[in-house]
Amino acid sequence: MIGSPSKVKHIFKDLLKEGFTRSRLAQVHAPIGLDLGAETPDEIALSIAAEMVMIRKKATGAPLNTLHQLLTEEEAAVEEVPAGSR
């Protein structure tokens, strides 16, 4: 569901008053989009498209700049293994 967090909250409150259950509302994916600090319509569209790709590809959404940290950790682990046991 597209909408700001405050709009989604308002709509959910109205739906609860109309008889929808909390468990039913928990099935709604809202608000949609990644937290990019988007403000303009173009930025909001980008955040929504990015989340759609992330879900379709079953990705984590983690920043890619953390990959170098993973490589460094793996290299450190290799260095800790005694040379004769490699």
RAPE-V324790 format. One record per helix or strand. SS is the DSSP state (alpha for helix, beta for strand). FROM is the first residue (numbers start at 1). LEN is the number of residues. If there is no record, write none. Layout:
SS;FROM;LEN
SS;FROM;LEN
This chain:
alpha;5;13
alpha;22;4
alpha;41;16
alpha;64;17
alpha;83;3
